[in-house]
Amino acid sequence: MTTAQTTMSAAPEELGYSPWSPFRYRVFTVLWLATVVSNIGSWMYNAGSGWLMTDLTADPLLISLVQVASSLPMFLFAMPSGVLADIVDKRKLLILGEIANALVSAAFAVLVSRHLATPAILLAFMFLIGAGGAMTIPAWQAIVPKLVPPQDLPAAVAANSVGINISRAVGPALAGSVIAALGIAAPFWLNAASNFGTLGALTWWRAPSQPIGSLPKERFASALRVGLRHARNNPHLRATLWRAVAFFPFASAYWALLPLVARRQIAGGPTFYGMFLGAIGLGAIAGAFAIPRMKALIGPDWMVRVGTAGTAITLLLYGLARAPAMAFIASTIAGASWITVLASLNVSTQAALPDWVRGRGLSVFVTTMFASMTFGSVVWGKLAAVAGLPIAHFAAAAGALLAIPLTLRHKLQTGSGLDLTPSMHWPAPNVSPEFAANAGPVLITVMYHLDPTASRSAFLNAVSRLGRERSRDGAYGWSIYADSADACMFIETFHVESWLEHMRQHERVSNADRILQEQINGLLTGRTEVRHLISATILQ
């Protein structure tokens, strides 16, 4: 498992849960222990890479590119991995990911042991490790509901958060000690070995059987298009993404520049660097336990604002730090602030997504997050090279503070009150035998007869919301037309890629959609008239 997976941890939403309840289930406990060990190895790899780069070069830009090489794969591959998580066997995908990660880690350990590593080789292997993490993040998230019953899911998410941050606290500190005692190659060998526990646990685990659906699996390209279309038309998800863009570019500064703070400003060795990273993990653990009470007191929007302000304080302290004590304080605040923001954004993303597109929606969030981290790391590394480390930290702190008022209108977790479970209330349409399942595109028209006493603007507002919901479920080219000869007659039109895709739309309509449709029906006289028109070019 890679350190990239730590980005998807979150704290529970509610106070009324037992933190130990998930450990009653053997599968959860075994996977939890295996992933904690694996993540300790990943954090050792991460800390070792940062310190190795400071041995290979003194250029702040190259050192900051370690963070870039880790973040860039998330930007490039998170969306395809989200598609895979929705359409393939998640367990098999995770097993392949763990095997690849172990092989890449071992290969790099060989190069480091033989003193063949260069800055370019280090960055290339960081990219490969990041790519492995990017391809498995959505699948890891998606299997958690398979390990525990629904009532224990919040506690399971909390336990994962605590486990990940335990590894964040232990791994870097252990890496510093191991480097000092056994040499720079040791963390990379230990990371390769740590993957075998997770690989064994996944091989032993057998996922519960799923009911066989009536429709075939989505094809990759079509699933990717539908996932992007859903994200573009989901206002609850878009608000979360804007908040992510306002936080992660600035928070990336201390992740990218911390090796230089430890080496140059503190004049310490790898042990200090590992202890600073460990302090971030300890702060995150403390923050994870505080999140439920914070949410009850101030809500998710203010939690993100407080976490962003804490990150700004962190950056100021790092810029001023000339002794270990101040850097330790900054690291602890950094960890608590990071998990507070990340947990709030993660829960907001989850609440905005129905199950059928959850992997793709989470991958859009991951892509946005790591694109921001990649961009920020390059900017702060370049600024540190030109103007110095303190100026880079101070500039990032100012940007974080400025982002708070600029994002006030983007509210979080607005999708929490929606029932996104499938309603299955659309009647099955008929199709002529001469049309294949993949025939298309399909044009759907819906004729509405507005009650003369009903509000025209209320109807148009409601049907526009319905159009956004249809677009989220896979439609495109949505429009509503008014009859020039009859003020009460309207025709809604939209397209889907194929007849099979329209059948999937029937399975995606949620109870929240059904409620809106019932509100629209209350403004009408008589039943709506629906027609399905399949492109006639296939008959030529």
N, C-alpha and C positions, 0 to 999 in steps of 0.2 A: 504494500500500500504506500502511496506517496503522500508527502506533506500537503499536496494540493487538496486532498480530501478533507483536511481540517477546515476548509472554508465553508463546508456545508453543514457544520454542526450548529445546533441551535438549542436554546433552553426551552423548557416547557411553558405553555401558556397559562396553566392554571396552578393554583396553590394546593388544591385538594388532591394530592397524589402521593403514593408511597415511592420514594426513590429506589427502594429495593425490589419492588414487585417484578420488574423484568427478569431478575436473576432467578426467579422460580422456574424459568424455562431454560432447559439445558442448552438448546441450540443458541439462544441469545447469549448465554454466559460464555460458551465456548468461543463463539465468534468475537464477542467483546474482548476477551482476554487475548485472543490471537491478534486482533487489530491494534490493541494497545502496544503489544510487543513490536508489531510491524511498524507502527507509527513512531515508536522510539527509535528504531533503526532509520526511518525516513528523516527524522529531525537530526539525527547524527550525520546523515549524508548531507543535509542542507547546511548544517553548521560547518562541517568539514570542507564543503565546497567554498563557502564564503571565506574561510580562513586560508585555504589553499590558494585562492586567487590573490590574496594579499601577499603571499609568498612569491607568486609568479610575476606580479606587476604592482606598481605603485599608482597607476592611473585610476583616478576615481571613477571615470566613465566605464572602464573595463570592469571594475569591481561592481559597479551598480548593474552591469549587464548580467551578472549572475542571477539577480532577481528577474531581469527581463527574460532570460532564457528559461526560467522556471514558469513565468507567467504567460509568455507568448503562446505556448501550446494550448493553454486553456482558451485563449481567444480563437485560435485556429480550429480546434478539434472538439470543443465542448458541444457545439450544436449537432454535428454528426453523431457524437456519442449519445446525445439525448434521443436522437432518432433510433439508434440501435437499442437503447434501453427500453423503448416502447414496442419494438417489433421482434426482438430476438430473445433467446433464453438468457436471462440475466446471470444465472449461476455460471454457465459456461463462459460468458463474456468476462466475468470476474476472474475465473480460473486462468484464462488465457492472459489477462492483464497481469496477474501475479507472476506467472511464469516469465513473461517478457520483462517485467521489472527486475526480477532476480537475475536474469541473464545480463541485462544492461549494467546493473550495479556491479556484478562480478567482473565484467569486462573492464569497467573503469578502474576497479580496484587493482587489476593486473597492471594497467598502464601507470597508475600512481606508484605502485610498488617498484616498478622498473624505472621510475623517474622519467617517463616518457610524456607525462601530461604537460600540455601547453595551455595558455589561455583559450585558444580556439578549441582545443579538444575538450577542455573543461566545460565550455559553454555548449558544445555540441552534445555532450552527455547529459548536461542539465536539461537541455531541450528534449532529449529522448525520454528521460525520466518524467518530465512534465507531460509529455505526450501520453505516456502510459497512464498517468493519473487522470488526464482529461478524458480518456476513453472509458474510464470506469466510474467516475464520480456519480453520474445519474443512476447507474445501476446499483451502486452501494446505497444510495438514498432510497431507491425503490424497493429494496428487499426488506427494509426495516419493518413495514407492516406485515410481512410474512412470518416474522419471528415471534411476535407477541400479539395477543388479542387487542382489539381497538381500545379497550378501556385502559390498557397499560402502555399505549403508544407514547403519550407525553412523557412518562417516566423513562421509557426506552430512549427517546430523543435526548433527555437530560443526561442519562447514563452515558450515552455516546459522547456527549459534549464534555462531560467530566473526564472520560477515558482519553479523549483526544488531547485535552489540555494537560492531563497527567503526563502524557508522552511528550508534549511540548515543553513541560517543565524539566523532565528527566533527560530527554534525548540530548539537547544542546550541552547541558552541564556535563553529562557523561562523555560526550564527544570531546570536550575540552580536556578532560582528565585522560581519556584514552589517547588523544593525540600527544599529550605531554609524556605519557608512559610508553606507548607502543609505536608512535610515529603517525604521520599524516594519512597513511593508507588504511589504518585500522578501522575508522568509521565506515569506510566504503565496503570493506569485507563484512563487517557486522550488519550493515543494511541488507546486503545480499542474503545473508543467512536468515535475517528476521522475517523474510517473506515466506519461508517454508511453513511457518506456523499457520499463517492465514491460508496458504494453499492447501494444507492438510485439512483445516477446518471446513473450507468450501467443498473439498472433495468428499468429506464425510457427510456433510449436510445434504439432505434431499428436500428440495422445495416442495411445498404442498401442491398437489395437482390442481390445475385450473380448469374450469369448465370450457369445453370446446365451443368456440364461438361459431355462429352461423355464417360469418363472413371471413374470407381469407385475410391473412396479414397484409398490412399496407406495404407497398413497395417503397424503397428507400427514398427515391427522388420525390415521389408524391408526398410521403410523410414529412419530408423536410420542408416542402412548400407549404403544406397545411400548418405545420408547427410555426413557421415564420408568420403566416397569415394570422394565426391565432394570437401570437404575441403582439402584432401590430394593432389588432382590434380589441385587445383586452385592456381597458383603462386602469383596472386595479393593478395589473402587472406593470404597465407603463409607468405609473406613479412610483412604484418600487424601484424601477430601473433608473429613473431620474435621481432618486435619493442615493442610489449606488454610485452614479457618475459624480455626485457632489461630495462623496466621501473618499472613495478608494484611491484616486490619483494623489491625494495629499497624504493619506496614511501610508502609501507606498514608500514615502521618503525614508522613514526610519528602518523599514525592512531592507531597503537597498543600501543604506549608508551605515548601518550599525557596525559592520566589520571595520570601517574606517574610524568610527568613533572609538571603538575598543583599542585599535592599534595606534592611532595618531593622537587623539585628544586625551585618552586615558593613559596611553603608553603601556598597555597591558598585553598579555599573551592570549593564546587560544582559550585558556581556562576562564579568563574574564569574559571573553566573548560568549562562551558557552553559558556562563552564569547569567549574563544579561538576557540571553534568549530564554534561559530557564525562568528568570524573573517574569518575563512576558507570559510564560505559561502559567505560573502561579497566580499572576494577576487575572488571567482569563478564568482560572478555576474559581477564584473568589467571585469574579463577576458573574459566572454562570449560576452560582447559588443565589446571588442577589437579584437576578433578573425577574423571577416571578413577583417578588414584592415590589420591585421598581415598576413593573408594568401595572400592577394593581393601583399604585399611587399616582403615577404620572402618565401612563399610556405609552404606546410604541413611538409616537411622533416625538415626544419629549425625550424618550430614551435615546433616540438617535441623535437629537440635538445635544444632549448631555455627553454622549459618547464622542461626538465630533469635537465638542469643546475640550473634553479630556485628551483627545488626540492632539489638539493644538497645544495644550499644556505640555504634553509629552515632547513634542517637537521643540518647543522653547527650551525645555530642560536639557534635551540632547545637545542643542546648539550651545548651551552654556556650560555643559559638563566638562570639568577638567579633573575630576576625582571619581572613583568608583561609586561612592555613596549616591551622588546625584544621578548617575546613570542607572543605578539600581532602582531608585525612586521612579525615574522616567519609564523604565521598563515595566514596572508593576502597573503604573497608570496606563501604559500602552496596552497591556494585556486585558485589563478590565474594560477599557474603552472599546477595544477591538471586538470582544465577544458581545458587548452590549449592542453595538451597531449591527454586527453580523447576524446575531440571533434575531433581532427585530426585522431585518430585511429578509432573512430566510423564512421566517414565519409568515411574513406578508406575501412572499412569493408563493408559498405552499397554499395559503388561503385563497389565492386568486386563481388556482388551477384545478380543473376537473381531472379525474384519474387518467382519462384516455390520452391526455397530452402532458402529463406531469413531467415525464423525463425531458421532453423537448422544452417545456417552460422553464424548468430548473436550469437546463443548459443555456438558455438565453440569459438568465441571470448570471450564470458563471462566466459566460462569454463577455458580458458587459463588465463584470467585476475585474476580470483579468486583462481585458483590453485597457481598462482604466489604470490598473496596476502597472502594466507594461509601459504605457505612455508616461506615467508619472515617474517610473524608475529611470527612464532615459533622461527626462527633463532634469530631475534632481541630481543625477550623476553628472550631467554636463554642467549644470550650474555650480556644483561643488568643485569641479575641475577648474572653472573659470574664476569663481568668486570666493571659494572656500566652503568648508563644511558648515560653519555657523550660519552663513547667509542662506545656504540651501535649506536648512532646517527652519529658519525664521520665515522664509518665503512660503514654505509649505504650510506653516502654522497660520500665516495670514490668509492663505487661500482657503483653508479649512473653516476658519471663522467667517469669512465672507460668504461661503456656501450656505451657511445656516439660514440667513434671511432670504436668500434667493430661492430656497426650496420650500418655503412655508406653505405654498398652495398644493403641494404634492403630498397627500395624506396616505398613511400606511394602514395596511390590514383592513381596507374598506371592503374586501371580499369575504371577510370572516362570517358575515351574516347570511351569505347566499348558500342555498342548497344546490350544489352542483352535481348531485347524483342523477343518473339518467332517469327520465320520467317515462320513457317508452310510450308516450301517449299519441304519437303520430300514427295514423293508420297506414298499413302497408299498401303502397300503390301497385297497380298492375302494370306489366310491361309486355309488349308483344314478343312472342318467341323469336322473331327475326332479329331482335336486338341482343347482342352479347352483353355480358356483365360489364365489360370494359368499354362499351359504346359511350361516346360522348364527343364534345361536351354536352351537358344537359342544361336546358333552360327551364326554370320553374317559374310559373306565373301564379299569382294569388289575387283574385278579384274580391274587393271589399265593397260592401254597400253600407255607407255611413248613415247612421240614424240622423235625420234632419235636425233633431233637437240636440244632438251631441256636439261637443266642441271640436271644431275642425283642427285647431292648433293642438289640443290634447291628443287627438288621434295621430297627427303627424309626428308629434314628439315621441309617442309610444311606439309607433311603427319604425321610427328611426332607430330607437334603442333595439328593437327587434332585428333590424338590419345589421347592427353591430354584432348581435349575438349569432346571427346566421353566418356572418363573416368569420367569427371566432371558431365556428364549427366546420369550416371548410369551404364556404361559399365565396364567390368573388363577383365583381361587377354588379353589386346590389343597387337598385333604384326603386323609387316610388313615383308613379305617374297619376296625374289627375285627369279625368275625362273632361274634355273641353265642352261637351254638350250636357253633362250631368255633374253638378257640383258635389253630389254624394257618392260618386263612383270613383274608385281608386284601384290601380293595378300595381302590385309589387312584383318585381322581377329580380332574379339572381341566377347565377350560373354555378355549376359544380363541374369538376373535371370529367366525371364519368358516372354512369348509372350505379356502379359499385360504390363510388364515393358518396353518392346521394343516399345509398342504403346505410352507409356509415353515419351520415348526418342524422338519420333516424335514431341511431343508438347513442348519439352524443347530446341530443336535446335534454336539458336538465330540468329539474323541478322549478328552478328560478325562471327558466324560459317559459315553462307552462303557465306560471302565475302571470307573467307579462302578457302572454297570448290570451289568457282569460280576461285580463283588463281590456285588451283591444276588442275582444268579442262583445264585451258589455257596451261598446259604443256603436255596435253594428245592428242592422236589421237583417235577419236571415243568416244563412250559413255562408262561409267563404267558399269560393270556387277555385279549386287548385288544378292546374294543368302541368304535365311534365312533357317537355318537347326535347327529343334527342336529335342531335345533328344529323341531317339527312345525307350528308356527304358519304357516310359509311355505306349507303345503299347504292352508290354509283358503281 
